[in-house]
Structure formats: C-alpha cells, structure tokens
Amino acid sequence: MKKYLTVLAAFVVMLCIGSVYAWSIVAAELMTGYGFSGAQSQTIFGTLIAVFPVAMIFVGRLAERWSPRFLGVVSGVLFFSAYFLAGASGGNFWLTWLGVGVLGGMATGFGYWVALTIPVQWFPEKKGLITGIAAAGFGLGAVFMSEWAALVLDSGRNVLQLLSLVGVVYGALIALFSLLISPQAKIVRGDKLSVRQFIRSGYFLRFFSGIFLGTFAGLLIIGSLKLIGEEGGISSATLVHSVALFAVANFLGRLTWGALSDHWSASLNVFMALLLQGVAIAALNFLELTDGLYLVLSVLIGFGFGSNFVLFAKASATVFGVANLGLVYPYVFLGYAIAGIAGPFSGGYLYDLSGNFSAAIYLAALMSLAGSLLFLISYIRKKRRQAAS
C-alpha cells in the first residue's frame, strides 16, 4: 500500500509545483497591470526554471541526512514564502523576482527531487512508466492553475492577490502530501557512483545537450504562449484554453513517452518527440493561425515538450541505476536550468527588440530540431554498431 500511496502523493506534489507552467497568464497580467516588460516577466519565469535544478543537486546531498518527508515539507514552506512575498510586493519587480524566481525555484527543486526519485525506487522494473506518472503531475499543474487563475481574476481580484492565494493553498498541499511519501527501505544500492565518473562519461554530454535543446524551445514558447496567441489575433477564451490544453498534452506526453521508453530506444523516442515539437513550433509562423489551429499546435508542442522530463530521467536511471538517480539526474537537469534562463529571456528580448514573436518562434523551432537531429545521429550510430557486431 505504501508504494501506491507514495506515487499518488508524489503526483499531487508535482501538480502543485507544476503550476508555474501557467506563467504566461501571470506574465500578461504583470505586464498590463504593473508595467513589467516582456524581458522582466520572462526573467522571473526563467530564474525559477534555472534555480530549481541547481537546488536539486543540494537536495540530493541533504537526502543523505534528512528524510524525504522532511524535504517535502521544506518545499511547502518555501513555496508559501515565495508566492506570498510576490503577492505582497505591490508590483515591485525585484520582490516578485526574489519570491517566485528564487524562493519559488528552491521550493520546486526540493519538491521535484522528492517526487521524482522516491516513487521509482518502488518500481525499478517500470522506471519509464513511474517516472512518467510522477513527471506528468508537473505537466498537468498548469491545467488547474490556468482555470483557477481565470476564476480568481474574473472575480475582480488582481494578479497579486492570485499569487498570495496560490502560496497559501499550494504550499499547504505540498507539505501535507509530502508526509505520505515513503522511501523504499530495501533498495539495491549496487556500485557507488561518483559525480566525476558520471560527468566524464559520454552519456552526460548527450543527455545534458538534449534536455537543453528540447526545453529551451519549449520554455521559450510556453512562457509567452498567451502573448503569441494575442499577436496572432486569437480570442481571449481560446488563449486561456490553449494554456490548459498545452498542460494536458504535456501531461499525456509524459505518460506516453514514459511508457514507450520501457519498450523503445531512448534515442529514437527523443528524436521523434523533439521533431514533433520543432515542426509544431515552426508552424506558428508558417501557417495562418485560427482559434482551432492554435489549439492543435498548442497540444502538439505540449505533447513533444513533455518527453524531456521523462526520457532523460529514465535513461539516467537505466544507465547508472535507480539508486544513483538522485545523484546524477540533477546534473543532467542543469541543461534545463540553463535553458530556463536562455529560452524565456531570449523570447522576451527578441520580442522587445522587434515588437513581435516571429524571430523567437524561429529560434525555438531550430533549437528543437537540432536536438532531434542529435539523437537521430545517436540512434543511427547505435544501429550501425549493433550491425557490425
């Protein structure tokens, strides 16, 4: 019973910390109501994305002394502090950045480490599926957040009041459900791996580059999804639904790619996922957008984007062992941290420079297609080695 309760609790924790993927709604409100620039709004989002993988490295070390439950409660307290500070900022950029960006990133790092690494310990034979379920909660978080945000804002409350409510409610849920997460006491440790051994391996550079390229593209788009739609003349109702559908597709993508990774080559999966994401992003520029088409493209981008958070974690656990996942994966995830700064900031900067998102969309598409090509080459080389042997 403990193992199923652990998976459920981890899913809920991921659901709460994944609310950041509805940031485009908050960003639009901060820009119109408090004078934030495009670069400023995306810097906050990018800082959170950059801080939380770095925080995961330290959480992996703290886990040697502290229980997963305690680390999860710390995540809840940090989450509350982060969003409550932003809500009380009065629209000050630096306080909002410190709250959501820095403290929120730390909260996400603590919660993500616990919710990703502990459930897979209970199901070592289904690493892809269980990793997919845990990561899917993070992707689905924007669905609830976007709909809740719309209700709160439509009721007459402003975005700062929304941030305060998110801090109180989600902070409490993270802390409470973290108490239900139990580690696997009989996990097989195997050979102890050092960080130096991992970084020197050929796998590290490949995994790191892949997650950087894939998430750079996705984060650039998701951070400005609502703004891109507004530029294309998409209706307000459709824009809200596009954020929610992106999150649903992100959720389903994580489950689907996770399940497929237990049967198909990781390189082949990454190739297909990033190719899908890149083509769908490019279509935002190449095709004449309508409400229906915008929703379809949002779904396709989200479905491809979700793969990044399952396939590289599954591959890390397969190559280096489940017991070493908490040690090695945070270093792979640093590629996501760099993408978290570079992707959204590049999108915001190119928008401020040109007054539209055309150049930013082209950049995102090229990055995703480059990641796809990298893993296609890796897949072909592997097949050739197998044929030669």
One Martini backbone bead per residue (centre of mass of N, CA, C, O) as a GRO file, in nm:
protein
  389
    1MET     BB    1   0.056   0.064  -0.018
    2LYS     BB    2   0.294   0.265  -0.001
    3LYS     BB    3   0.367   0.281  -0.306
    4TYR     BB    4   0.095   0.407  -0.403
    5LEU     BB    5   0.092   0.651  -0.212
    6THR     BB    6   0.356   0.772  -0.315
    7VAL     BB    7   0.268   0.825  -0.604
    8LEU     BB    8   0.026   1.006  -0.538
    9ALA     BB    9   0.175   1.223  -0.370
   10ALA     BB   10   0.379   1.299  -0.590
   11PHE     BB   11   0.169   1.397  -0.793
   12VAL     BB   12   0.059   1.634  -0.620
   13VAL     BB   13   0.320   1.787  -0.586
   14MET     BB   14   0.363   1.828  -0.891
   15LEU     BB   15   0.100   1.982  -0.940
   16CYS     BB   16   0.182   2.233  -0.774
   17ILE     BB   17   0.471   2.306  -0.894
   18GLY     BB   18   0.348   2.308  -1.202
   19SER     BB   19   0.202   2.596  -1.206
   20VAL     BB   20   0.426   2.757  -1.365
   21TYR     BB   21   0.307   2.681  -1.661
   22ALA     BB   22   0.099   2.944  -1.619
   23TRP     BB   23   0.272   3.213  -1.651
   24SER     BB   24   0.150   3.371  -1.895
   25ILE     BB   25  -0.086   3.486  -1.732
   26VAL     BB   26   0.079   3.644  -1.524
   27ALA     BB   27   0.254   3.807  -1.721
   28ALA     BB   28   0.025   3.968  -1.856
   29GLU     BB   29  -0.067   4.110  -1.589
   30LEU     BB   30   0.207   4.247  -1.520
   31MET     BB   31   0.226   4.415  -1.783
   32THR     BB   32  -0.058   4.567  -1.766
   33GLY     BB   33  -0.065   4.642  -1.439
   34TYR     BB   34   0.285   4.689  -1.373
   35GLY     BB   35   0.499   4.737  -1.621
   36PHE     BB   36   0.617   4.493  -1.735
   37SER     BB   37   0.834   4.348  -1.922
   38GLY     BB   38   0.907   4.088  -2.114
   39ALA     BB   39   1.184   4.029  -1.982
   40GLN     BB   40   1.093   4.037  -1.685
   41SER     BB   41   0.874   3.816  -1.687
   42GLN     BB   42   1.081   3.592  -1.800
   43THR     BB   43   1.296   3.609  -1.575
   44ILE     BB   44   1.130   3.487  -1.352
   45PHE     BB   45   1.074   3.219  -1.490
   46GLY     BB   46   1.374   3.150  -1.554
   47THR     BB   47   1.479   3.147  -1.262
   48LEU     BB   48   1.317   2.911  -1.162
   49ILE     BB   49   1.421   2.706  -1.373
   50ALA     BB   50   1.725   2.745  -1.282
   51VAL     BB   51   1.715   2.688  -0.968
   52PHE     BB   52   1.588   2.398  -0.931
   53PRO     BB   53   1.824   2.216  -1.035
   54VAL     BB   54   2.033   2.323  -0.835
   55ALA     BB   55   1.879   2.242  -0.579
   56MET     BB   56   1.883   1.932  -0.635
   57ILE     BB   57   2.178   1.884  -0.567
   58PHE     BB   58   2.149   1.955  -0.261
   59VAL     BB   59   1.922   1.755  -0.197
   60GLY     BB   60   2.086   1.497  -0.256
   61ARG     BB   61   2.268   1.549  -0.006
   62LEU     BB   62   2.051   1.586   0.221
   63ALA     BB   63   1.927   1.291   0.189
   64GLU     BB   64   2.151   1.154   0.374
   65ARG     BB   65   1.998   1.297   0.646
   66TRP     BB   66   1.718   1.347   0.525
   67SER     BB   67   1.399   1.309   0.479
   68PRO     BB   68   1.162   1.323   0.236
   69ARG     BB   69   0.943   1.454   0.410
   70PHE     BB   70   1.105   1.699   0.505
   71LEU     BB   71   1.175   1.807   0.222
   72GLY     BB   72   0.876   1.853   0.144
   73VAL     BB   73   0.807   2.059   0.363
   74VAL     BB   74   1.012   2.266   0.273
   75SER     BB   75   0.878   2.316   0.003
   76GLY     BB   76   0.611   2.432   0.118
   77VAL     BB   77   0.734   2.672   0.271
   78LEU     BB   78   0.875   2.803   0.027
   79PHE     BB   79   0.625   2.839  -0.147
   80PHE     BB   80   0.472   3.026   0.036
   81SER     BB   81   0.690   3.248   0.059
   82ALA     BB   82   0.713   3.316  -0.243
   83TYR     BB   83   0.409   3.399  -0.313
   84PHE     BB   84   0.357   3.591  -0.078
   85LEU     BB   85   0.574   3.795  -0.151
   86ALA     BB   86   0.466   3.863  -0.433
   87GLY     BB   87   0.181   3.956  -0.331
   88ALA     BB   88   0.334   4.188  -0.133
   89SER     BB   89   0.500   4.377  -0.352
   90GLY     BB   90   0.323   4.588  -0.531
   91GLY     BB   91   0.482   4.528  -0.818
   92ASN     BB   92   0.770   4.454  -0.759
   93PHE     BB   93   1.014   4.308  -0.930
   94TRP     BB   94   1.229   4.209  -0.717
   95LEU     BB   95   1.028   4.067  -0.526
   96THR     BB   96   0.909   3.878  -0.737
   97TRP     BB   97   1.176   3.748  -0.813
   98LEU     BB   98   1.252   3.644  -0.530
   99GLY     BB   99   1.008   3.477  -0.492
  100VAL     BB  100   0.940   3.310  -0.754
  101GLY     BB  101   1.230   3.266  -0.862
  102VAL     BB  102   1.398   3.179  -0.606
  103LEU     BB  103   1.212   3.044  -0.392
  104GLY     BB  104   1.047   2.885  -0.602
  105GLY     BB  105   1.290   2.723  -0.707
  106MET     BB  106   1.356   2.583  -0.440
  107ALA     BB  107   1.083   2.447  -0.396
  108THR     BB  108   1.091   2.283  -0.660
  109GLY     BB  109   1.352   2.122  -0.604
  110PHE     BB  110   1.256   1.971  -0.356
  111GLY     BB  111   0.992   1.846  -0.471
  112TYR     BB  112   1.104   1.708  -0.729
  113TRP     BB  113   1.305   1.514  -0.603
  114VAL     BB  114   1.107   1.355  -0.431
  115ALA     BB  115   0.882   1.289  -0.659
  116LEU     BB  116   1.089   1.135  -0.856
  117THR     BB  117   1.288   0.933  -0.684
  118ILE     BB  118   1.103   0.759  -0.492
  119PRO     BB  119   0.893   0.596  -0.666
  120VAL     BB  120   1.109   0.435  -0.846
  121GLN     BB  121   1.207   0.247  -0.612
  122TRP     BB  122   0.938   0.061  -0.619
  123PHE     BB  123   0.973   0.046  -0.969
  124PRO     BB  124   1.237  -0.073  -1.140
  125GLU     BB  125   1.073  -0.222  -1.388
  126LYS     BB  126   0.907   0.085  -1.430
  127LYS     BB  127   1.060   0.358  -1.489
  128GLY     BB  128   0.907   0.504  -1.714
  129LEU     BB  129   0.619   0.507  -1.600
  130ILE     BB  130   0.676   0.634  -1.317
  131THR     BB  131   0.816   0.884  -1.421
  132GLY     BB  132   0.573   0.976  -1.589
  133ILE     BB  133   0.370   1.013  -1.358
  134ALA     BB  134   0.526   1.216  -1.191
  135ALA     BB  135   0.580   1.424  -1.426
  136ALA     BB  136   0.279   1.469  -1.505
  137GLY     BB  137   0.200   1.650  -1.270
  138PHE     BB  138   0.366   1.893  -1.362
  139GLY     BB  139   0.216   1.929  -1.638
  140LEU     BB  140  -0.085   1.956  -1.509
  141GLY     BB  141  -0.072   2.216  -1.329
  142ALA     BB  142  -0.172   2.432  -1.547
  143VAL     BB  143  -0.467   2.360  -1.560
  144PHE     BB  144  -0.555   2.452  -1.275
  145MET     BB  145  -0.419   2.729  -1.277
  146SER     BB  146  -0.563   2.858  -1.523
  147GLU     BB  147  -0.855   2.824  -1.421
  148TRP     BB  148  -0.820   2.961  -1.147
  149ALA     BB  149  -0.712   3.229  -1.249
  150ALA     BB  150  -0.965   3.307  -1.407
  151LEU     BB  151  -1.157   3.314  -1.165
  152VAL     BB  152  -1.008   3.523  -0.991
  153LEU     BB  153  -0.991   3.754  -1.203
  154ASP     BB  154  -1.305   3.762  -1.269
  155SER     BB  155  -1.378   3.847  -0.957
  156GLY     BB  156  -1.158   4.114  -0.920
  157ARG     BB  157  -0.892   4.017  -0.877
  158ASN     BB  158  -0.559   4.030  -0.864
  159VAL     BB  159  -0.247   3.895  -0.923
  160LEU     BB  160  -0.145   3.925  -0.628
  161GLN     BB  161  -0.377   3.769  -0.497
  162LEU     BB  162  -0.326   3.511  -0.649
  163LEU     BB  163  -0.040   3.453  -0.538
  164SER     BB  164  -0.125   3.427  -0.241
  165LEU     BB  165  -0.320   3.189  -0.276
  166VAL     BB  166  -0.118   2.990  -0.392
  167GLY     BB  167   0.071   2.982  -0.148
  168VAL     BB  168  -0.129   2.871   0.062
  169VAL     BB  169  -0.253   2.621  -0.080
  170TYR     BB  170   0.001   2.479  -0.207
  171GLY     BB  171   0.184   2.474   0.037
  172ALA     BB  172   0.001   2.286   0.207
  173LEU     BB  173  -0.016   2.044   0.009
  174ILE     BB  174   0.281   1.976  -0.005
  175ALA     BB  175   0.326   1.917   0.297
  176LEU     BB  176   0.105   1.698   0.338
  177PHE     BB  177   0.187   1.493   0.103
  178SER     BB  178   0.482   1.445   0.197
  179LEU     BB  179   0.394   1.261   0.447
  180LEU     BB  180   0.321   1.010   0.228
  181ILE     BB  181   0.623   0.967   0.166
  182SER     BB  182   0.807   0.661   0.095
  183PRO     BB  183   1.080   0.489   0.121
  184GLN     BB  184   1.290   0.237   0.006
  185ALA     BB  185   1.453   0.020   0.218
  186LYS     BB  186   1.544  -0.222  -0.017
  187ILE     BB  187   1.737  -0.091  -0.195
  188VAL     BB  188   1.961  -0.137  -0.448
  189ARG     BB  189   2.277   0.002  -0.472
  190GLY     BB  190   2.537  -0.097  -0.568
  191ASP     BB  191   2.742   0.092  -0.729
  192LYS     BB  192   2.931   0.353  -0.655
  193LEU     BB  193   2.889   0.689  -0.767
  194SER     BB  194   3.051   0.947  -0.916
  195VAL     BB  195   3.043   1.253  -1.052
  196ARG     BB  196   3.297   1.227  -1.225
  197GLN     BB  197   3.218   0.971  -1.375
  198PHE     BB  198   2.964   1.083  -1.505
  199ILE     BB  199   3.077   1.338  -1.655
  200ARG     BB  200   3.293   1.159  -1.824
  201SER     BB  201   3.077   1.049  -1.966
  202GLY     BB  202   2.902   1.031  -2.266
  203TYR     BB  203   2.612   1.071  -2.152
  204PHE     BB  204   2.606   1.351  -2.030
  205LEU     BB  205   2.632   1.533  -2.283
  206ARG     BB  206   2.385   1.419  -2.427
  207PHE     BB  207   2.168   1.474  -2.212
  208PHE     BB  208   2.227   1.773  -2.165
  209SER     BB  209   2.182   1.871  -2.460
  210GLY     BB  210   1.897   1.763  -2.503
  211ILE     BB  211   1.749   1.917  -2.268
  212PHE     BB  212   1.828   2.196  -2.361
  213LEU     BB  213   1.704   2.207  -2.648
  214GLY     BB  214   1.412   2.118  -2.578
  215THR     BB  215   1.352   2.334  -2.343
  216PHE     BB  216   1.415   2.594  -2.479
  217ALA     BB  217   1.182   2.581  -2.678
  218GLY     BB  218   0.942   2.531  -2.482
  219LEU     BB  219   0.989   2.776  -2.284
  220LEU     BB  220   0.965   3.003  -2.484
  221ILE     BB  221   0.667   2.940  -2.552
  222ILE     BB  222   0.519   2.906  -2.273
  223GLY     BB  223   0.598   3.196  -2.160
  224SER     BB  224   0.426   3.317  -2.446
  225LEU     BB  225   0.154   3.190  -2.540
  226LYS     BB  226  -0.052   3.420  -2.503
  227LEU     BB  227   0.103   3.642  -2.661
  228ILE     BB  228   0.115   3.496  -2.933
  229GLY     BB  229  -0.193   3.479  -2.970
  230GLU     BB  230  -0.254   3.781  -2.964
  231GLU     BB  231  -0.084   3.844  -3.219
  232GLY     BB  232  -0.275   3.630  -3.393
  233GLY     BB  233  -0.589   3.686  -3.301
  234ILE     BB  234  -0.674   3.536  -3.058
  235SER     BB  235  -0.893   3.454  -2.844
  236SER     BB  236  -0.929   3.471  -2.508
  237ALA     BB  237  -1.053   3.191  -2.455
  238THR     BB  238  -0.842   3.032  -2.621
  239LEU     BB  239  -0.593   3.113  -2.460
  240VAL     BB  240  -0.670   2.969  -2.200
  241HIS     BB  241  -0.706   2.686  -2.334
  242SER     BB  242  -0.417   2.657  -2.444
  243VAL     BB  243  -0.279   2.628  -2.171
  244ALA     BB  244  -0.440   2.380  -2.079
  245LEU     BB  245  -0.376   2.195  -2.327
  246PHE     BB  246  -0.076   2.196  -2.297
  247ALA     BB  247  -0.083   2.055  -2.019
  248VAL     BB  248  -0.229   1.799  -2.106
  249ALA     BB  249  -0.018   1.717  -2.320
  250ASN     BB  250   0.216   1.709  -2.127
  251PHE     BB  251   0.098   1.488  -1.952
  252LEU     BB  252   0.054   1.272  -2.179
  253GLY     BB  253   0.346   1.272  -2.280
  254ARG     BB  254   0.479   1.159  -2.025
  255LEU     BB  255   0.326   0.894  -2.023
  256THR     BB  256   0.385   0.794  -2.312
  257TRP     BB  257   0.699   0.817  -2.319
  258GLY     BB  258   0.740   0.640  -2.071
  259ALA     BB  259   0.615   0.380  -2.183
  260LEU     BB  260   0.789   0.361  -2.446
  261SER     BB  261   1.076   0.350  -2.297
  262ASP     BB  262   1.027   0.037  -2.212
  263HIS     BB  263   1.060  -0.049  -2.546
  264TRP     BB  264   1.224   0.185  -2.662
  265SER     BB  265   1.451   0.382  -2.771
  266ALA     BB  266   1.564   0.675  -2.651
  267SER     BB  267   1.663   0.810  -2.914
  268LEU     BB  268   1.402   0.771  -3.076
  269ASN     BB  269   1.214   0.925  -2.887
  270VAL     BB  270   1.358   1.199  -2.894
  271PHE     BB  271   1.345   1.246  -3.194
  272MET     BB  272   1.032   1.248  -3.222
  273ALA     BB  273   0.961   1.464  -3.008
  274LEU     BB  274   1.141   1.706  -3.120
  275LEU     BB  275   1.022   1.707  -3.401
  276LEU     BB  276   0.734   1.772  -3.323
  277GLN     BB  277   0.793   2.033  -3.173
  278GLY     BB  278   0.941   2.191  -3.403
  279VAL     BB  279   0.716   2.186  -3.620
  280ALA     BB  280   0.492   2.321  -3.447
  281ILE     BB  281   0.641   2.585  -3.397
  282ALA     BB  282   0.688   2.670  -3.695
  283ALA     BB  283   0.375   2.688  -3.762
  284LEU     BB  284   0.326   2.966  -3.622
  285ASN     BB  285   0.453   3.107  -3.886
  286PHE     BB  286   0.354   2.945  -4.155
  287LEU     BB  287   0.065   2.966  -4.047
  288GLU     BB  288  -0.266   3.051  -4.039
  289LEU     BB  289  -0.423   3.155  -3.767
  290THR     BB  290  -0.651   2.989  -3.558
  291ASP     BB  291  -0.816   2.877  -3.300
  292GLY     BB  292  -0.796   2.574  -3.371
  293LEU     BB  293  -0.495   2.563  -3.456
  294TYR     BB  294  -0.377   2.669  -3.190
  295LEU     BB  295  -0.467   2.426  -3.023
  296VAL     BB  296  -0.318   2.206  -3.180
  297LEU     BB  297  -0.029   2.322  -3.145
  298SER     BB  298  -0.029   2.320  -2.837
  299VAL     BB  299  -0.054   2.013  -2.813
  300LEU     BB  300   0.201   1.927  -2.975
  301ILE     BB  301   0.408   2.080  -2.807
  302GLY     BB  302   0.335   1.955  -2.530
  303PHE     BB  303   0.387   1.656  -2.609
  304GLY     BB  304   0.689   1.694  -2.675
  305PHE     BB  305   0.786   1.840  -2.415
  306GLY     BB  306   0.728   1.607  -2.203
  307SER     BB  307   0.970   1.415  -2.274
  308ASN     BB  308   1.211   1.558  -2.122
  309PHE     BB  309   1.099   1.449  -1.817
  310VAL     BB  310   1.154   1.129  -1.887
  311LEU     BB  311   1.382   1.020  -2.078
  312PHE     BB  312   1.635   1.122  -1.910
  313ALA     BB  313   1.562   0.986  -1.644
  314LYS     BB  314   1.540   0.698  -1.746
  315ALA     BB  315   1.826   0.680  -1.867
  316SER     BB  316   1.977   0.733  -1.601
  317ALA     BB  317   1.861   0.485  -1.447
  318THR     BB  318   1.959   0.267  -1.649
  319VAL     BB  319   2.270   0.331  -1.659
  320PHE     BB  320   2.314   0.406  -1.319
  321GLY     BB  321   2.070   0.358  -1.151
  322VAL     BB  322   1.833   0.411  -0.915
  323ALA     BB  323   2.024   0.489  -0.672
  324ASN     BB  324   2.163   0.731  -0.871
  325LEU     BB  325   1.946   0.937  -0.963
  326GLY     BB  326   1.974   1.165  -0.737
  327LEU     BB  327   2.270   1.232  -0.836
  328VAL     BB  328   2.269   1.262  -1.166
  329TYR     BB  329   2.012   1.418  -1.268
  330PRO     BB  330   2.072   1.713  -1.174
  331TYR     BB  331   2.300   1.747  -1.391
  332VAL     BB  332   2.126   1.714  -1.637
  333PHE     BB  333   1.918   1.944  -1.541
  334LEU     BB  334   2.107   2.188  -1.605
  335GLY     BB  335   2.009   2.223  -1.893
  336TYR     BB  336   1.736   2.336  -1.797
  337ALA     BB  337   1.846   2.578  -1.643
  338ILE     BB  338   1.970   2.724  -1.886
  339ALA     BB  339   1.707   2.726  -2.051
  340GLY     BB  340   1.542   2.894  -1.841
  341ILE     BB  341   1.700   3.152  -1.918
  342ALA     BB  342   1.746   3.156  -2.233
  343GLY     BB  343   1.465   3.114  -2.350
  344PRO     BB  344   1.273   3.333  -2.224
  345PHE     BB  345   1.469   3.571  -2.265
  346SER     BB  346   1.493   3.553  -2.571
  347GLY     BB  347   1.195   3.598  -2.626
  348GLY     BB  348   1.168   3.874  -2.480
  349TYR     BB  349   1.395   4.022  -2.631
  350LEU     BB  350   1.293   3.985  -2.926
  351TYR     BB  351   1.031   4.132  -2.872
  352ASP     BB  352   1.146   4.406  -2.777
  353LEU     BB  353   1.310   4.450  -3.048
  354SER     BB  354   1.061   4.383  -3.275
  355GLY     BB  355   0.742   4.347  -3.165
  356ASN     BB  356   0.769   4.026  -3.207
  357PHE     BB  357   0.766   3.647  -3.237
  358SER     BB  358   0.908   3.537  -3.492
  359ALA     BB  359   1.210   3.497  -3.412
  360ALA     BB  360   1.154   3.321  -3.159
  361ILE     BB  361   1.020   3.086  -3.310
  362TYR     BB  362   1.257   3.009  -3.490
  363LEU     BB  363   1.454   2.947  -3.262
  364ALA     BB  364   1.294   2.721  -3.125
  365ALA     BB  365   1.276   2.530  -3.368
  366LEU     BB  366   1.583   2.490  -3.414
  367MET     BB  367   1.651   2.368  -3.138
  368SER     BB  368   1.468   2.118  -3.156
  369LEU     BB  369   1.586   2.005  -3.425
  370ALA     BB  370   1.873   1.971  -3.317
  371GLY     BB  371   1.800   1.757  -3.103
  372SER     BB  372   1.684   1.552  -3.299
  373LEU     BB  373   1.944   1.510  -3.468
  374LEU     BB  374   2.129   1.411  -3.242
  375PHE     BB  375   1.949   1.141  -3.188
  376LEU     BB  376   1.958   1.028  -3.469
  377ILE     BB  377   2.261   0.983  -3.482
  378SER     BB  378   2.274   0.800  -3.232
  379TYR     BB  379   2.088   0.578  -3.345
  380ILE     BB  380   2.248   0.507  -3.601
  381ARG     BB  381   2.514   0.430  -3.460
  382LYS     BB  382   2.398   0.200  -3.291
  383LYS     BB  383   2.302   0.025  -3.529
  384ARG     BB  384   2.581  -0.007  -3.659
  385ARG     BB  385   2.717  -0.150  -3.420
  386GLN     BB  386   2.519  -0.391  -3.413
  387ALA     BB  387   2.576  -0.486  -3.704
  388ALA     BB  388   2.890  -0.526  -3.670
  389SER     BB  389   2.848  -0.742  -3.422
   0.00000   0.00000   0.00000
